[in-house]
């Protein structure tokens, strides 16, 4: 996870420092291409470790934790 998140976050920081919108968009596109690289590896690992009868529940818990974090992120902006 660290190997995909560190460069991804560095590109996000660099996008804010770019002098032109075209360069900023380029860095944001690069970031989006690397930010989710760990998802297939994590999902396949969870499915390999969990017994077959519990895989649906494990996949739900795994995905729910990611979606809940992104669902509450816009709340501070909505209060402004």
Long-range contacts (C-beta under 8 A, 24 or more apart in sequence): 1-38, 1-42, 3-37, 3-38, 4-34, 4-35, 4-36, 4-37, 4-38, 5-35, 5-38, 7-34, 8-34, 8-35
